[in-house]
Structure formats: C-alpha cells, structure tokens
Amino acid sequence: LVIGAGLAGCASAASLAARGWQVTLLERHGDVAQEGSGNPQGVLYLKLSAHGTALSQLVISGFGYTRRLLHNLQSGRDWDTCGVLQIAFDNKEAARQAALSSAFASSLLRPVEHAEAEQLAGVALDSGGLFYPDAGWAHPPALCRWMIAHPAIEVIRHRQPVELRRVDKRWQALDREELLAEAPVVILAGAADVARFTQSAWLPLKRIRGQITGLPATERSATLRTVLCAKGYVAPPRDGLHTLGASFDFAQTDPTPSEAEHRSNLDMLEEISGDLYQRLQAANHEIADLQGRVAFRCTSPDYLPIVGPVADPALFADAYAVLGKDARQVPDTPCPWLDGLYVNTAHGSRGLITTPLSGELLAAWLDGEPLPVPRAIAEACHPNRFLLRKLIRRAD
Ligand SMILES: Cc1cc2nc3c(=O)[nH]c(=O)nc-3n(C[C@H](O)[C@H](O)[C@H](O)COP(=O)(O)OP(=O)(O)OC[C@H]3O[C@@H](n4cnc5c(N)ncnc54)[C@H](O)[C@@H]3O)c2cc1C
C-alpha cells in the first residue's frame, strides 16, 4: 500500500510492481501528480558539491537513472534533453562552478565562456557558466503516469487515510472509522503530510511554498534552446508556455498564486537574461493576468531525502540508550522497527532526480536486494539518522 501519488509514491509503486508486488496506491485528489509533482515543467537541475557529499553522489546517480526512464516518454512534449546552463551570475557562483568543473567529468558538465554560452542559449546573456548537456526539463505528471502504468498497480483516487493501525501483522489505512485499504507493507509518500500519521509524526519535515509563473512564448522567445538557471530558472516552452520559477517561502501556506511572487519571478527572469525578458515582452503583461501555480516542497534538516524503514522512536531511544553516554559503542540490539512501515519523502527541489532512484532504494530494502546506491548514501537517507543524531547529541 502506497499513500500519496506524486513522484515519490508513483516511483515507489513502480519499483515494487517491477519486482512482482501487487500495489495499491491511495491518493486524496482525483488524479496523480496534483501537488508538488504537478508543475508543467521541472528542471533536471544538478545541484552538486565539489566535495563529493552524500547528496551530491545521490544527485549524480539519480540523474542517470531518471534520464534513462525519461526515454520512455515523448520527447518534446513530456521532456526535453535541451541541456541546462547554470549562469555564473557573480564571483562566488563563478568560483563554485570552477571547483565543480575540476571535480566532475566534462561529459556531465563543462565550463562555457560568454560567447559559447550565448550560442548554446540562443539569447544574449551577461556571462558564461556551466553547461550540463544531458540535462533539460521534464513534465512531472507524465513521468508519474508512465511509472504507474503497470497491471500490478491499482490507483484508488479521492481517498485520504488519516490513521494507520497495525492489526494481525497488517497495516490498516483508515479515514476516521472507514477502512480504506490494508496491506502487510505501507509506504508513506505524502510529502510533508507523512508527519500527520502518529507513527511518523517525529520525522522532521518542513514545507516550503513555491510559485511558478507561465509566460506565453513569443516568436522571438523561440530562439531559447536550453534551460537557463541563475537564482531562478526559465525553460524553453512546453505547450506554448515558458515556465519561470520558483519562489521559496518557509512561512506562507496560502495555496493561491500571489502577484508579489509573479513579480519576483519576472525579476529573476530579467536577471537571467534581459534579452529574453524583452523577447518575452515580460514587462507588458498585466501581473494579475499571469498564469501561475503554487505547490509545496518538502525538505529535511540536512536536505537529503528520507527513504527507508520506520522505527518506533521511544523504543529506539531505549534500545540504544548506551549511545547517549558513549557514541563509539556498537550495540548488538535489534532495531525496534514498526514492521512493514516505510517512508519515501523530503525530495526538496529536486524530486525529478531523486524520486525514481529512491523508489529503487526502497524496493531494495524491502526485498533484501543489494542496494542501488553505496551503503553510505543509503544510510545518509535513512529515517533513523535523526533518531541516532538525537541520542548522540546527548553524548556530546
Ligand atoms: C514551485 C516548485 C518548483 C519545483 N521545481 C522543481 C524542478 O525544477 N525540478 C525538480 O526536480 N523538482 C522541482 N520541485 C520539487 C518537486 O516538485 C518535488 O521534489 C516532488 O514533486 C516531490 O514529490 P512527492 O511525491 O514527494 O510530493 P508530492 O508531489 O507533493 O506528492 C504527495 C502526494 O501525496 C498525496 N497525499 C498526501 N497525504 C495523503 C494522504 N493522507 N492520503 C492520500 N494522499 C495523500 C498528495 O495529495 C500528493 O499527491 C519543485 C517544487 C515546487 C513546489
């Protein structure tokens, strides 16, 4: 049973169905990909570190895996491998890019001077940057739909369980007293709403509001050949609209687009390329008439996704209390798992890259297979890391 049909839930369902599981996918809306995963265009954006962090390694592996999946979708309509150009918009960013270009293979990313950057972009820019030739954009709902198109996956729409109960080694998903579904294994993939269930309420999840703006393509904006990123991003058009985005707001919870954020998205566009801003006649649009969409990202304190089995936090603290005194101990105590309960969430601003691989990671945990990422990365994404840190902090 998977709860939540965004990218994380659809990817989890797909990876399990591919291994022979019968999957029920519960979604509260009338269709899949209606919340975070519902934007018309998402960028395959590789936010990397030159220091080989776990997040950076996950992003590299996830990018390769997502790219392979995207070949199953219709190019041009559902995704486009048009490349992504990260603009070196200030000295700090230029230094970061220089470090990245010495740390990674030139087939993944390469520095481009101002003239080449403009040639790749098809519009005038203020500087060069870093070009990711195999990146681009994708339509997340199309990826969701493709992932769940499997005879072993049953999608049940308009159902919102609010409670989980363990009865006779099975999990029951209930809406008040109505039993919606039951199964021996449950995967929570409802983004920040994962924390609404009592069993997973301890997970440190944050919601970040984001707004995108859709600008109608013009004859002169058709020259844009690649995704451009600086503080925000703009993509070549899909269905006649360029997606610009996206705002970041930890405080706001209003789900309707605001004029202020449309304005800040347009400002970001002007910073990316004044020429493209002109070509799109961005200044001529009535802000109130602009198309836009608000959704919520879900993130964790260390910005890594949370993927894996869920333990009982109170029993965990008891079982490993010794670590609170001496963090170097390796206690030989079995983990007090909530048997059959798993989570796949906190994909932040890069769910296109991390969710499909996380589905594979989860399925590997469940089936006892070799993990699809190095052990250290799987552990860096493991839900128990927060329980462990809490105990060990007490030992400091
Ligand atoms: C403005 C914005 C721009 C973004 N741009 C990019 C980008 O360019 N590139 C990129 O890779 N990523 C981007 N992201 C991030 C990406 O969209 C997310 O990482 C991804 O969508 C997360 O997928 P998810 O399945 O975890 O969450 P969601 O897509 O939010 O899915 C969660 C689902 O669970 C359902 N649900 C929750 N609780 C329940 C319940 N109790 N019962 C039933 N259903 C439930 C919800 O209805 C929802 O359908 C962006 C996000 C935003 C908001």
The ligand as an SDF file (V2000), in Angstrom:
LIG
                    3D

 53 58  0  0  0  0  0  0  0  0999 V2000
    7.3550   25.5590   -7.1830 C   0  0  0  0  0  0  0  0  0  0  0  0
    8.1380   24.2910   -7.2560 C   0  0  0  0  0  0  0  0  0  0  0  0
    9.0920   24.1280   -8.2530 C   0  0  0  0  0  0  0  0  0  0  0  0
    9.8330   22.9450   -8.3330 C   0  0  0  0  0  0  0  0  0  0  0  0
   10.7510   22.7990   -9.3370 N   0  0  0  0  0  0  0  0  0  0  0  0
   11.4200   21.6250   -9.4480 C   0  0  0  0  0  0  0  0  0  0  0  0
   12.3300   21.4130  -10.5070 C   0  0  0  0  0  0  0  0  0  0  0  0
   12.5360   22.2900  -11.3470 O   0  0  0  0  0  0  0  0  0  0  0  0
   12.9800   20.2160  -10.5770 N   0  0  0  0  0  0  0  0  0  0  0  0
   12.7700   19.2250   -9.6450 C   0  0  0  0  0  0  0  0  0  0  0  0
   13.3720   18.1500   -9.7600 O   0  0  0  0  0  0  0  0  0  0  0  0
   11.9170   19.4070   -8.6230 N   0  0  0  0  0  0  0  0  0  0  0  0
   11.2480   20.5740   -8.5060 C   0  0  0  0  0  0  0  0  0  0  0  0
   10.3870   20.7600   -7.4730 N   0  0  0  0  0  0  0  0  0  0  0  0
   10.3120   19.7220   -6.4340 C   0  0  0  0  0  0  0  0  0  0  0  0
    9.4810   18.5340   -6.8480 C   0  0  0  0  0  0  0  0  0  0  0  0
    8.2880   19.0010   -7.3860 O   0  0  0  0  0  0  0  0  0  0  0  0
    9.2550   17.6700   -5.6040 C   0  0  0  0  0  0  0  0  0  0  0  0
   10.5080   17.2510   -5.1030 O   0  0  0  0  0  0  0  0  0  0  0  0
    8.4120   16.4470   -5.9110 C   0  0  0  0  0  0  0  0  0  0  0  0
    7.2320   16.8140   -6.5500 O   0  0  0  0  0  0  0  0  0  0  0  0
    8.1160   15.7000   -4.6240 C   0  0  0  0  0  0  0  0  0  0  0  0
    7.2770   14.6270   -4.9130 O   0  0  0  0  0  0  0  0  0  0  0  0
    6.4550   13.9340   -3.7500 P   0  0  0  0  0  0  0  0  0  0  0  0
    5.7770   12.7690   -4.3580 O   0  0  0  0  0  0  0  0  0  0  0  0
    7.3270   13.7080   -2.5650 O   0  0  0  0  0  0  0  0  0  0  0  0
    5.3900   15.0310   -3.2750 O   0  0  0  0  0  0  0  0  0  0  0  0
    4.0110   15.4840   -3.9580 P   0  0  0  0  0  0  0  0  0  0  0  0
    4.1340   15.5830   -5.4130 O   0  0  0  0  0  0  0  0  0  0  0  0
    3.5460   16.6800   -3.2110 O   0  0  0  0  0  0  0  0  0  0  0  0
    3.0570   14.2490   -3.6930 O   0  0  0  0  0  0  0  0  0  0  0  0
    2.5000   13.9200   -2.4540 C   0  0  0  0  0  0  0  0  0  0  0  0
    1.1500   13.3110   -2.7590 C   0  0  0  0  0  0  0  0  0  0  0  0
    0.6340   12.6970   -1.5940 O   0  0  0  0  0  0  0  0  0  0  0  0
   -0.7520   12.9740   -1.5190 C   0  0  0  0  0  0  0  0  0  0  0  0
   -1.1200   12.7820   -0.1160 N   0  0  0  0  0  0  0  0  0  0  0  0
   -0.5470   13.3350    0.9850 C   0  0  0  0  0  0  0  0  0  0  0  0
   -1.1090   12.8390    2.1060 N   0  0  0  0  0  0  0  0  0  0  0  0
   -2.0610   11.9560    1.7000 C   0  0  0  0  0  0  0  0  0  0  0  0
   -2.9790   11.1170    2.3950 C   0  0  0  0  0  0  0  0  0  0  0  0
   -3.0350   11.0720    3.7350 N   0  0  0  0  0  0  0  0  0  0  0  0
   -3.7990   10.3440    1.6630 N   0  0  0  0  0  0  0  0  0  0  0  0
   -3.7640   10.3620    0.2980 C   0  0  0  0  0  0  0  0  0  0  0  0
   -2.9130   11.1320   -0.4070 N   0  0  0  0  0  0  0  0  0  0  0  0
   -2.0710   11.9110    0.2890 C   0  0  0  0  0  0  0  0  0  0  0  0
   -0.8740   14.3920   -2.0410 C   0  0  0  0  0  0  0  0  0  0  0  0
   -2.1800   14.6650   -2.4630 O   0  0  0  0  0  0  0  0  0  0  0  0
    0.1330   14.3650   -3.1830 C   0  0  0  0  0  0  0  0  0  0  0  0
   -0.4600   13.9360   -4.3900 O   0  0  0  0  0  0  0  0  0  0  0  0
    9.6190   21.9160   -7.3780 C   0  0  0  0  0  0  0  0  0  0  0  0
    8.6530   22.0790   -6.3850 C   0  0  0  0  0  0  0  0  0  0  0  0
    7.9110   23.2450   -6.3200 C   0  0  0  0  0  0  0  0  0  0  0  0
    6.8630   23.3790   -5.2480 C   0  0  0  0  0  0  0  0  0  0  0  0
  1  2  1  0
  2  3  1  0
  2 52  2  0
  3  4  2  0
  4  5  1  0
  4 50  1  0
  5  6  2  0
  6  7  1  0
  6 13  1  0
  7  8  2  0
  7  9  1  0
  9 10  1  0
 10 11  2  0
 10 12  1  0
 12 13  2  0
 13 14  1  0
 14 15  1  0
 14 50  1  0
 15 16  1  0
 16 17  1  0
 16 18  1  0
 18 19  1  0
 18 20  1  0
 20 21  1  0
 20 22  1  0
 22 23  1  0
 23 24  1  0
 24 25  2  0
 24 26  1  0
 24 27  1  0
 27 28  1  0
 28 29  2  0
 28 30  1  0
 28 31  1  0
 31 32  1  0
 32 33  1  0
 33 34  1  0
 33 48  1  0
 34 35  1  0
 35 36  1  0
 35 46  1  0
 36 37  1  0
 36 45  1  0
 37 38  2  0
 38 39  1  0
 39 40  1  0
 39 45  2  0
 40 41  1  0
 40 42  2  0
 42 43  1  0
 43 44  2  0
 44 45  1  0
 46 47  1  0
 46 48  1  0
 48 49  1  0
 50 51  2  0
 51 52  1  0
 52 53  1  0
M  END
$$$$
